[in-house]
Amino acid sequence: MPRSKASENYEEYVRKIETLTPEEQLSLLEILSAAIKKSLRAKRVKHSVLELEGLGAEIWKMVDAQECVLKERNSWD
């Protein structure tokens, strides 16, 4: 089965990396790590705490808020 061009390029890169000094390999690793982190940050979806507004509201519909607060405060003693 013939190898793809991408596979050949990858193997060539690996061979070239093996010829680098350990210091150069570490430097390359830092560069790659920074690039991957940047890419992941760009893909991360930002959320707002305001998206949680109303979540679970149905649980509290039949609860008297004042009674709940008093019960909680009494539990502190």
PDB file of N, CA, C and O in Angstrom:
ATOM      1  N   MET A   1       0.849  -1.176   0.000  1.00  0.00           N
ATOM      2  CA  MET A   1       0.000   0.000   0.000  1.00  0.00           C
ATOM      3  C   MET A   1       0.897   1.242   0.000  1.00  0.00           C
ATOM      4  O   MET A   1       1.774   1.359   0.855  1.00  0.00           O
ATOM      5  N   PRO A   2       0.697   2.157  -0.927  1.00  0.00           N
ATOM      6  CA  PRO A   2       1.546   3.350  -0.989  1.00  0.00           C
ATOM      7  C   PRO A   2       1.271   4.297   0.179  1.00  0.00           C
ATOM      8  O   PRO A   2       0.140   4.432   0.645  1.00  0.00           O
ATOM      9  N   ARG A   3       2.345   4.948   0.635  1.00  0.00           N
ATOM     10  CA  ARG A   3       2.205   5.906   1.738  1.00  0.00           C
ATOM     11  C   ARG A   3       1.711   7.238   1.202  1.00  0.00           C
ATOM     12  O   ARG A   3       1.990   7.627   0.068  1.00  0.00           O
ATOM     13  N   SER A   4       0.958   7.929   2.070  1.00  0.00           N
ATOM     14  CA  SER A   4       0.478   9.253   1.674  1.00  0.00           C
ATOM     15  C   SER A   4       1.611  10.267   1.805  1.00  0.00           C
ATOM     16  O   SER A   4       2.592  10.039   2.512  1.00  0.00           O
ATOM     17  N   LYS A   5       1.456  11.372   1.121  1.00  0.00           N
ATOM     18  CA  LYS A   5       2.452  12.449   1.172  1.00  0.00           C
ATOM     19  C   LYS A   5       2.572  12.986   2.604  1.00  0.00           C
ATOM     20  O   LYS A   5       3.669  13.301   3.064  1.00  0.00           O
ATOM     21  N   ALA A   6       1.447  13.087   3.294  1.00  0.00           N
ATOM     22  CA  ALA A   6       1.462  13.581   4.679  1.00  0.00           C
ATOM     23  C   ALA A   6       2.252  12.632   5.571  1.00  0.00           C
ATOM     24  O   ALA A   6       2.999  13.073   6.444  1.00  0.00           O
ATOM     25  N   SER A   7       2.088  11.342   5.355  1.00  0.00           N
ATOM     26  CA  SER A   7       2.810  10.348   6.147  1.00  0.00           C
ATOM     27  C   SER A   7       4.309  10.446   5.890  1.00  0.00           C
ATOM     28  O   SER A   7       5.114  10.353   6.816  1.00  0.00           O
ATOM     29  N   GLU A   8       4.676  10.632   4.628  1.00  0.00           N
ATOM     30  CA  GLU A   8       6.096  10.783   4.284  1.00  0.00           C
ATOM     31  C   GLU A   8       6.671  12.048   4.923  1.00  0.00           C
ATOM     32  O   GLU A   8       7.778  12.022   5.460  1.00  0.00           O
ATOM     33  N   ASN A   9       5.928  13.148   4.868  1.00  0.00           N
ATOM     34  CA  ASN A   9       6.376  14.392   5.488  1.00  0.00           C
ATOM     35  C   ASN A   9       6.568  14.217   6.988  1.00  0.00           C
ATOM     36  O   ASN A   9       7.559  14.680   7.553  1.00  0.00           O
ATOM     37  N   TYR A  10       5.622  13.551   7.626  1.00  0.00           N
ATOM     38  CA  TYR A  10       5.692  13.320   9.063  1.00  0.00           C
ATOM     39  C   TYR A  10       6.954  12.540   9.418  1.00  0.00           C
ATOM     40  O   TYR A  10       7.695  12.923  10.323  1.00  0.00           O
ATOM     41  N   GLU A  11       7.188  11.460   8.709  1.00  0.00           N
ATOM     42  CA  GLU A  11       8.364  10.632   8.980  1.00  0.00           C
ATOM     43  C   GLU A  11       9.659  11.412   8.744  1.00  0.00           C
ATOM     44  O   GLU A  11      10.642  11.226   9.461  1.00  0.00           O
ATOM     45  N   GLU A  12       9.650  12.283   7.735  1.00  0.00           N
ATOM     46  CA  GLU A  12      10.817  13.122   7.470  1.00  0.00           C
ATOM     47  C   GLU A  12      11.037  14.098   8.627  1.00  0.00           C
ATOM     48  O   GLU A  12      12.175  14.317   9.044  1.00  0.00           O
ATOM     49  N   TYR A  13       9.974  14.676   9.141  1.00  0.00           N
ATOM     50  CA  TYR A  13      10.093  15.583  10.289  1.00  0.00           C
ATOM     51  C   TYR A  13      10.665  14.853  11.502  1.00  0.00           C
ATOM     52  O   TYR A  13      11.535  15.376  12.199  1.00  0.00           O
ATOM     53  N   VAL A  14      10.172  13.649  11.744  1.00  0.00           N
ATOM     54  CA  VAL A  14      10.652  12.872  12.889  1.00  0.00           C
ATOM     55  C   VAL A  14      12.143  12.592  12.751  1.00  0.00           C
ATOM     56  O   VAL A  14      12.891  12.718  13.721  1.00  0.00           O
ATOM     57  N   ARG A  15      12.578  12.215  11.563  1.00  0.00           N
ATOM     58  CA  ARG A  15      14.009  11.960  11.345  1.00  0.00           C
ATOM     59  C   ARG A  15      14.834  13.223  11.603  1.00  0.00           C
ATOM     60  O   ARG A  15      15.901  13.162  12.214  1.00  0.00           O
ATOM     61  N   LYS A  16      14.332  14.363  11.133  1.00  0.00           N
ATOM     62  CA  LYS A  16      15.058  15.615  11.337  1.00  0.00           C
ATOM     63  C   LYS A  16      15.089  16.012  12.815  1.00  0.00           C
ATOM     64  O   LYS A  16      16.098  16.526  13.297  1.00  0.00           O
ATOM     65  N   ILE A  17      13.997  15.777  13.530  1.00  0.00           N
ATOM     66  CA  ILE A  17      13.949  16.108  14.961  1.00  0.00           C
ATOM     67  C   ILE A  17      14.985  15.291  15.715  1.00  0.00           C
ATOM     68  O   ILE A  17      15.621  15.785  16.646  1.00  0.00           O
ATOM     69  N   GLU A  18      15.150  14.044  15.311  1.00  0.00           N
ATOM     70  CA  GLU A  18      16.128  13.174  15.982  1.00  0.00           C
ATOM     71  C   GLU A  18      17.567  13.671  15.807  1.00  0.00           C
ATOM     72  O   GLU A  18      18.450  13.300  16.581  1.00  0.00           O
ATOM     73  N   THR A  19      17.802  14.501  14.803  1.00  0.00           N
ATOM     74  CA  THR A  19      19.159  15.027  14.593  1.00  0.00           C
ATOM     75  C   THR A  19      19.422  16.287  15.420  1.00  0.00           C
ATOM     76  O   THR A  19      20.561  16.746  15.507  1.00  0.00           O
ATOM     77  N   LEU A  20      18.385  16.839  16.017  1.00  0.00           N
ATOM     78  CA  LEU A  20      18.548  18.042  16.838  1.00  0.00           C
ATOM     79  C   LEU A  20      19.205  17.698  18.166  1.00  0.00           C
ATOM     80  O   LEU A  20      19.125  16.565  18.639  1.00  0.00           O
ATOM     81  N   THR A  21      19.849  18.682  18.752  1.00  0.00           N
ATOM     82  CA  THR A  21      20.412  18.485  20.090  1.00  0.00           C
ATOM     83  C   THR A  21      19.255  18.433  21.083  1.00  0.00           C
ATOM     84  O   THR A  21      18.156  18.894  20.773  1.00  0.00           O
ATOM     85  N   PRO A  22      19.484  17.882  22.261  1.00  0.00           N
ATOM     86  CA  PRO A  22      18.417  17.863  23.271  1.00  0.00           C
ATOM     87  C   PRO A  22      17.874  19.265  23.576  1.00  0.00           C
ATOM     88  O   PRO A  22      16.672  19.430  23.786  1.00  0.00           O
ATOM     89  N   GLU A  23      18.748  20.266  23.600  1.00  0.00           N
ATOM     90  CA  GLU A  23      18.306  21.638  23.854  1.00  0.00           C
ATOM     91  C   GLU A  23      17.386  22.130  22.740  1.00  0.00           C
ATOM     92  O   GLU A  23      16.375  22.785  22.996  1.00  0.00           O
ATOM     93  N   GLU A  24      17.752  21.805  21.500  1.00  0.00           N
ATOM     94  CA  GLU A  24      16.923  22.205  20.359  1.00  0.00           C
ATOM     95  C   GLU A  24      15.577  21.467  20.384  1.00  0.00           C
ATOM     96  O   GLU A  24      14.538  22.039  20.054  1.00  0.00           O
ATOM     97  N   GLN A  25      15.614  20.207  20.775  1.00  0.00           N
ATOM     98  CA  GLN A  25      14.377  19.443  20.874  1.00  0.00           C
ATOM     99  C   GLN A  25      13.455  20.036  21.941  1.00  0.00           C
ATOM    100  O   GLN A  25      12.245  20.129  21.736  1.00  0.00           O
ATOM    101  N   LEU A  26      14.029  20.437  23.084  1.00  0.00           N
ATOM    102  CA  LEU A  26      13.228  21.074  24.133  1.00  0.00           C
ATOM    103  C   LEU A  26      12.640  22.391  23.647  1.00  0.00           C
ATOM    104  O   LEU A  26      11.483  22.700  23.929  1.00  0.00           O
ATOM    105  N   SER A  27      13.426  23.157  22.925  1.00  0.00           N
ATOM    106  CA  SER A  27      12.946  24.424  22.382  1.00  0.00           C
ATOM    107  C   SER A  27      11.784  24.179  21.418  1.00  0.00           C
ATOM    108  O   SER A  27      10.777  24.886  21.458  1.00  0.00           O
ATOM    109  N   LEU A  28      11.930  23.186  20.564  1.00  0.00           N
ATOM    110  CA  LEU A  28      10.866  22.829  19.625  1.00  0.00           C
ATOM    111  C   LEU A  28       9.614  22.397  20.384  1.00  0.00           C
ATOM    112  O   LEU A  28       8.496  22.762  20.018  1.00  0.00           O
ATOM    113  N   LEU A  29       9.813  21.621  21.435  1.00  0.00           N
ATOM    114  CA  LEU A  29       8.689  21.166  22.253  1.00  0.00           C
ATOM    115  C   LEU A  29       7.944  22.351  22.874  1.00  0.00           C
ATOM    116  O   LEU A  29       6.714  22.358  22.920  1.00  0.00           O
ATOM    117  N   GLU A  30       8.683  23.340  23.346  1.00  0.00           N
ATOM    118  CA  GLU A  30       8.057  24.533  23.924  1.00  0.00           C
ATOM    119  C   GLU A  30       7.263  25.297  22.860  1.00  0.00           C
ATOM    120  O   GLU A  30       6.162  25.779  23.126  1.00  0.00           O
ATOM    121  N   ILE A  31       7.821  25.403  21.674  1.00  0.00           N
ATOM    122  CA  ILE A  31       7.136  26.094  20.576  1.00  0.00           C
ATOM    123  C   ILE A  31       5.843  25.364  20.219  1.00  0.00           C
ATOM    124  O   ILE A  31       4.792  25.986  20.061  1.00  0.00           O
ATOM    125  N   LEU A  32       5.930  24.036  20.093  1.00  0.00           N
ATOM    126  CA  LEU A  32       4.743  23.244  19.761  1.00  0.00           C
ATOM    127  C   LEU A  32       3.693  23.325  20.864  1.00  0.00           C
ATOM    128  O   LEU A  32       2.500  23.449  20.586  1.00  0.00           O
ATOM    129  N   SER A  33       4.136  23.255  22.102  1.00  0.00           N
ATOM    130  CA  SER A  33       3.220  23.332  23.240  1.00  0.00           C
ATOM    131  C   SER A  33       2.472  24.664  23.237  1.00  0.00           C
ATOM    132  O   SER A  33       1.256  24.693  23.428  1.00  0.00           O
ATOM    133  N   ALA A  34       3.180  25.748  23.025  1.00  0.00           N
ATOM    134  CA  ALA A  34       2.553  27.074  22.989  1.00  0.00           C
ATOM    135  C   ALA A  34       1.552  27.168  21.840  1.00  0.00           C
ATOM    136  O   ALA A  34       0.471  27.735  22.003  1.00  0.00           O
ATOM    137  N   ALA A  35       1.903  26.620  20.692  1.00  0.00           N
ATOM    138  CA  ALA A  35       1.008  26.671  19.527  1.00  0.00           C
ATOM    139  C   ALA A  35      -0.261  25.857  19.780  1.00  0.00           C
ATOM    140  O   ALA A  35      -1.356  26.281  19.411  1.00  0.00           O
ATOM    141  N   ILE A  36      -0.117  24.696  20.405  1.00  0.00           N
ATOM    142  CA  ILE A  36      -1.279  23.845  20.692  1.00  0.00           C
ATOM    143  C   ILE A  36      -2.175  24.514  21.731  1.00  0.00           C
ATOM    144  O   ILE A  36      -3.398  24.507  21.592  1.00  0.00           O
ATOM    145  N   LYS A  37      -1.572  25.094  22.775  1.00  0.00           N
ATOM    146  CA  LYS A  37      -2.364  25.789  23.794  1.00  0.00           C
ATOM    147  C   LYS A  37      -3.147  26.941  23.179  1.00  0.00           C
ATOM    148  O   LYS A  37      -4.320  27.139  23.498  1.00  0.00           O
ATOM    149  N   LYS A  38      -2.506  27.695  22.305  1.00  0.00           N
ATOM    150  CA  LYS A  38      -3.164  28.824  21.643  1.00  0.00           C
ATOM    151  C   LYS A  38      -4.336  28.333  20.802  1.00  0.00           C
ATOM    152  O   LYS A  38      -5.408  28.939  20.799  1.00  0.00           O
ATOM    153  N   SER A  39      -4.125  27.241  20.095  1.00  0.00           N
ATOM    154  CA  SER A  39      -5.182  26.670  19.259  1.00  0.00           C
ATOM    155  C   SER A  39      -6.364  26.203  20.110  1.00  0.00           C
ATOM    156  O   SER A  39      -7.521  26.411  19.744  1.00  0.00           O
ATOM    157  N   LEU A  40      -6.067  25.574  21.244  1.00  0.00           N
ATOM    158  CA  LEU A  40      -7.140  25.100  22.127  1.00  0.00           C
ATOM    159  C   LEU A  40      -7.907  26.261  22.742  1.00  0.00           C
ATOM    160  O   LEU A  40      -9.129  26.196  22.873  1.00  0.00           O
ATOM    161  N   ARG A  41      -7.201  27.325  23.122  1.00  0.00           N
ATOM    162  CA  ARG A  41      -7.872  28.503  23.686  1.00  0.00           C
ATOM    163  C   ARG A  41      -8.800  29.131  22.659  1.00  0.00           C
ATOM    164  O   ARG A  41      -9.888  29.592  23.005  1.00  0.00           O
ATOM    165  N   ALA A  42      -8.386  29.151  21.421  1.00  0.00           N
ATOM    166  CA  ALA A  42      -9.199  29.750  20.366  1.00  0.00           C
ATOM    167  C   ALA A  42     -10.489  28.964  20.156  1.00  0.00           C
ATOM    168  O   ALA A  42     -11.513  29.537  19.782  1.00  0.00           O
ATOM    169  N   LYS A  43     -10.444  27.662  20.394  1.00  0.00           N
ATOM    170  CA  LYS A  43     -11.617  26.813  20.188  1.00  0.00           C
ATOM    171  C   LYS A  43     -12.551  26.796  21.392  1.00  0.00           C
ATOM    172  O   LYS A  43     -13.713  26.406  21.276  1.00  0.00           O
ATOM    173  N   ARG A  44     -12.045  27.219  22.544  1.00  0.00           N
ATOM    174  CA  ARG A  44     -12.831  27.175  23.773  1.00  0.00           C
ATOM    175  C   ARG A  44     -13.972  28.185  23.698  1.00  0.00           C
ATOM    176  O   ARG A  44     -13.770  29.341  23.326  1.00  0.00           O
ATOM    177  N   VAL A  45     -15.163  27.736  24.052  1.00  0.00           N
ATOM    178  CA  VAL A  45     -16.331  28.602  24.049  1.00  0.00           C
ATOM    179  C   VAL A  45     -16.412  29.309  25.399  1.00  0.00           C
ATOM    180  O   VAL A  45     -16.356  28.672  26.451  1.00  0.00           O
ATOM    181  N   LYS A  46     -16.543  30.625  25.356  1.00  0.00           N
ATOM    182  CA  LYS A  46     -16.679  31.405  26.580  1.00  0.00           C
ATOM    183  C   LYS A  46     -18.139  31.378  27.019  1.00  0.00           C
ATOM    184  O   LYS A  46     -19.056  31.511  26.208  1.00  0.00           O
ATOM    185  N   HIS A  47     -18.329  31.202  28.325  1.00  0.00           N
ATOM    186  CA  HIS A  47     -19.677  31.194  28.888  1.00  0.00           C
ATOM    187  C   HIS A  47     -19.798  32.282  29.938  1.00  0.00           C
ATOM    188  O   HIS A  47     -18.807  32.735  30.509  1.00  0.00           O
ATOM    189  N   SER A  48     -21.008  32.681  30.173  1.00  0.00           N
ATOM    190  CA  SER A  48     -21.294  33.685  31.181  1.00  0.00           C
ATOM    191  C   SER A  48     -22.117  33.037  32.283  1.00  0.00           C
ATOM    192  O   SER A  48     -22.936  32.153  32.031  1.00  0.00           O
ATOM    193  N   VAL A  49     -21.885  33.491  33.504  1.00  0.00           N
ATOM    194  CA  VAL A  49     -22.671  32.989  34.632  1.00  0.00           C
ATOM    195  C   VAL A  49     -24.150  33.324  34.423  1.00  0.00           C
ATOM    196  O   VAL A  49     -25.024  32.661  34.982  1.00  0.00           O
ATOM    197  N   LEU A  50     -24.424  34.332  33.634  1.00  0.00           N
ATOM    198  CA  LEU A  50     -25.819  34.718  33.379  1.00  0.00           C
ATOM    199  C   LEU A  50     -26.584  33.643  32.602  1.00  0.00           C
ATOM    200  O   LEU A  50     -27.815  33.642  32.595  1.00  0.00           O
ATOM    201  N   GLU A  51     -25.865  32.735  31.953  1.00  0.00           N
ATOM    202  CA  GLU A  51     -26.527  31.638  31.243  1.00  0.00           C
ATOM    203  C   GLU A  51     -27.242  30.700  32.209  1.00  0.00           C
ATOM    204  O   GLU A  51     -28.125  29.945  31.802  1.00  0.00           O
ATOM    205  N   LEU A  52     -26.866  30.744  33.483  1.00  0.00           N
ATOM    206  CA  LEU A  52     -27.485  29.881  34.484  1.00  0.00           C
ATOM    207  C   LEU A  52     -28.782  30.466  35.046  1.00  0.00           C
ATOM    208  O   LEU A  52     -29.490  29.802  35.803  1.00  0.00           O
ATOM    209  N   GLU A  53     -29.087  31.706  34.674  1.00  0.00           N
ATOM    210  CA  GLU A  53     -30.284  32.368  35.191  1.00  0.00           C
ATOM    211  C   GLU A  53     -31.525  31.528  34.910  1.00  0.00           C
ATOM    212  O   GLU A  53     -31.773  31.113  33.778  1.00  0.00           O
ATOM    213  N   GLY A  54     -32.290  31.292  35.957  1.00  0.00           N
ATOM    214  CA  GLY A  54     -33.539  30.547  35.839  1.00  0.00           C
ATOM    215  C   GLY A  54     -33.373  29.039  35.902  1.00  0.00           C
ATOM    216  O   GLY A  54     -34.365  28.313  35.958  1.00  0.00           O
ATOM    217  N   LEU A  55     -32.136  28.554  35.893  1.00  0.00           N
ATOM    218  CA  LEU A  55     -31.906  27.116  35.937  1.00  0.00           C
ATOM    219  C   LEU A  55     -32.395  26.547  37.269  1.00  0.00           C
ATOM    220  O   LEU A  55     -31.981  27.018  38.329  1.00  0.00           O
ATOM    221  N   GLY A  56     -33.236  25.580  37.228  1.00  0.00           N
ATOM    222  CA  GLY A  56     -33.760  24.958  38.448  1.00  0.00           C
ATOM    223  C   GLY A  56     -34.888  25.739  39.092  1.00  0.00           C
ATOM    224  O   GLY A  56     -35.275  25.442  40.223  1.00  0.00           O
ATOM    225  N   ALA A  57     -35.422  26.728  38.399  1.00  0.00           N
ATOM    226  CA  ALA A  57     -36.484  27.561  38.967  1.00  0.00           C
ATOM    227  C   ALA A  57     -37.697  26.742  39.376  1.00  0.00           C
ATOM    228  O   ALA A  57     -38.369  27.074  40.353  1.00  0.00           O
ATOM    229  N   GLU A  58     -37.980  25.679  38.639  1.00  0.00           N
ATOM    230  CA  GLU A  58     -39.161  24.867  38.946  1.00  0.00           C
ATOM    231  C   GLU A  58     -39.065  24.213  40.321  1.00  0.00           C
ATOM    232  O   GLU A  58     -40.088  23.911  40.937  1.00  0.00           O
ATOM    233  N   ILE A  59     -37.846  23.992  40.805  1.00  0.00           N
ATOM    234  CA  ILE A  59     -37.652  23.369  42.123  1.00  0.00           C
ATOM    235  C   ILE A  59     -38.131  24.307  43.236  1.00  0.00           C
ATOM    236  O   ILE A  59     -38.630  23.852  44.265  1.00  0.00           O
ATOM    237  N   TRP A  60     -37.978  25.604  43.025  1.00  0.00           N
ATOM    238  CA  TRP A  60     -38.264  26.591  44.071  1.00  0.00           C
ATOM    239  C   TRP A  60     -39.670  27.195  43.978  1.00  0.00           C
ATOM    240  O   TRP A  60     -40.026  28.025  44.815  1.00  0.00           O
ATOM    241  N   LYS A  61     -40.465  26.811  43.002  1.00  0.00           N
ATOM    242  CA  LYS A  61     -41.783  27.417  42.806  1.00  0.00           C
ATOM    243  C   LYS A  61     -42.676  27.318  44.039  1.00  0.00           C
ATOM    244  O   LYS A  61     -43.364  28.282  44.374  1.00  0.00           O
ATOM    245  N   MET A  62     -42.679  26.195  44.707  1.00  0.00           N
ATOM    246  CA  MET A  62     -43.582  25.972  45.837  1.00  0.00           C
ATOM    247  C   MET A  62     -42.895  26.194  47.185  1.00  0.00           C
ATOM    248  O   MET A  62     -43.422  25.785  48.219  1.00  0.00           O
ATOM    249  N   VAL A  63     -41.726  26.838  47.186  1.00  0.00           N
ATOM    250  CA  VAL A  63     -40.971  27.055  48.414  1.00  0.00           C
ATOM    251  C   VAL A  63     -41.098  28.518  48.829  1.00  0.00           C
ATOM    252  O   VAL A  63     -40.913  29.427  48.020  1.00  0.00           O
ATOM    253  N   ASP A  64     -41.417  28.725  50.112  1.00  0.00           N
ATOM    254  CA  ASP A  64     -41.469  30.081  50.645  1.00  0.00           C
ATOM    255  C   ASP A  64     -40.038  30.499  50.959  1.00  0.00           C
ATOM    256  O   ASP A  64     -39.387  29.896  51.812  1.00  0.00           O
ATOM    257  N   ALA A  65     -39.549  31.523  50.276  1.00  0.00           N
ATOM    258  CA  ALA A  65     -38.158  31.948  50.411  1.00  0.00           C
ATOM    259  C   ALA A  65     -37.831  32.366  51.837  1.00  0.00           C
ATOM    260  O   ALA A  65     -36.781  31.997  52.364  1.00  0.00           O
ATOM    261  N   GLN A  66     -38.711  33.126  52.461  1.00  0.00           N
ATOM    262  CA  GLN A  66     -38.454  33.594  53.822  1.00  0.00           C
ATOM    263  C   GLN A  66     -38.353  32.421  54.793  1.00  0.00           C
ATOM    264  O   GLN A  66     -37.476  32.391  55.656  1.00  0.00           O
ATOM    265  N   GLU A  67     -39.255  31.463  54.644  1.00  0.00           N
ATOM    266  CA  GLU A  67     -39.242  30.274  55.508  1.00  0.00           C
ATOM    267  C   GLU A  67     -37.942  29.484  55.313  1.00  0.00           C
ATOM    268  O   GLU A  67     -37.362  28.977  56.274  1.00  0.00           O
ATOM    269  N   CYS A  68     -37.503  29.389  54.076  1.00  0.00           N
ATOM    270  CA  CYS A  68     -36.269  28.666  53.760  1.00  0.00           C
ATOM    271  C   CYS A  68     -35.068  29.360  54.402  1.00  0.00           C
ATOM    272  O   CYS A  68     -34.193  28.694  54.955  1.00  0.00           O
ATOM    273  N   VAL A  69     -35.019  30.693  54.334  1.00  0.00           N
ATOM    274  CA  VAL A  69     -33.914  31.458  54.927  1.00  0.00           C
ATOM    275  C   VAL A  69     -33.911  31.289  56.441  1.00  0.00           C
ATOM    276  O   VAL A  69     -32.858  31.062  57.037  1.00  0.00           O
ATOM    277  N   LEU A  70     -35.081  31.397  57.069  1.00  0.00           N
ATOM    278  CA  LEU A  70     -35.163  31.240  58.528  1.00  0.00           C
ATOM    279  C   LEU A  70     -34.720  29.842  58.962  1.00  0.00           C
ATOM    280  O   LEU A  70     -34.004  29.688  59.951  1.00  0.00           O
ATOM    281  N   LYS A  71     -35.148  28.841  58.222  1.00  0.00           N
ATOM    282  CA  LYS A  71     -34.765  27.460  58.540  1.00  0.00           C
ATOM    283  C   LYS A  71     -33.250  27.298  58.443  1.00  0.00           C
ATOM    284  O   LYS A  71     -32.638  26.658  59.297  1.00  0.00           O
ATOM    285  N   GLU A  72     -32.649  27.872  57.412  1.00  0.00           N
ATOM    286  CA  GLU A  72     -31.192  27.782  57.238  1.00  0.00           C
ATOM    287  C   GLU A  72     -30.473  28.513  58.365  1.00  0.00           C
ATOM    288  O   GLU A  72     -29.504  27.988  58.915  1.00  0.00           O
ATOM    289  N   ARG A  73     -30.925  29.708  58.719  1.00  0.00           N
ATOM    290  CA  ARG A  73     -30.290  30.462  59.799  1.00  0.00           C
ATOM    291  C   ARG A  73     -30.391  29.741  61.129  1.00  0.00           C
ATOM    292  O   ARG A  73     -29.448  29.762  61.921  1.00  0.00           O
ATOM    293  N   ASN A  74     -31.530  29.099  61.385  1.00  0.00           N
ATOM    294  CA  ASN A  74     -31.709  28.356  62.633  1.00  0.00           C
ATOM    295  C   ASN A  74     -30.798  27.142  62.692  1.00  0.00           C
ATOM    296  O   ASN A  74     -30.441  26.683  63.777  1.00  0.00           O
ATOM    297  N   SER A  75     -30.419  26.615  61.526  1.00  0.00           N
ATOM    298  CA  SER A  75     -29.549  25.436  61.514  1.00  0.00           C
ATOM    299  C   SER A  75     -28.106  25.790  61.882  1.00  0.00           C
ATOM    300  O   SER A  75     -27.308  24.904  62.188  1.00  0.00           O
ATOM    301  N   TRP A  76     -27.775  27.066  61.854  1.00  0.00           N
ATOM    302  CA  TRP A  76     -26.411  27.497  62.176  1.00  0.00           C
ATOM    303  C   TRP A  76     -26.113  27.413  63.664  1.00  0.00           C
ATOM    304  O   TRP A  76     -24.954  27.292  64.061  1.00  0.00           O
ATOM    305  N   ASP A  77     -27.140  27.475  64.481  1.00  0.00           N
ATOM    306  CA  ASP A  77     -26.928  27.469  65.958  1.00  0.00           C
ATOM    307  C   ASP A  77     -26.734  26.083  66.503  1.00  0.00           C
ATOM    308  O   ASP A  77     -26.547  25.915  67.708  1.00  0.00           O
TER     309      ASP A  77
END
